């Protein structure tokens, strides 16, 4: 089972959100990341240092959907 590519994720969420997420990851703001079957879960220290919950549901290399508890993450594309 292959994972979604960076390009596929960038297309799904848009370049701005992808770049922001990459920056958060590179700066250690993503924590408690884990995979539970086809579900990816993590927590993120957001721009206001709030701790947000992130979930992404996969089907092989396809992203089925996601959710983030941040103000712009309701559709999983923050």
Secondary structure by P-SEA (a helix, b strand, c coil): cccccaaaaaaaccaaaaaaaaaaaaacccccccccccbbbbcccccccbbbbbbbbbcccccccccccccccccccc
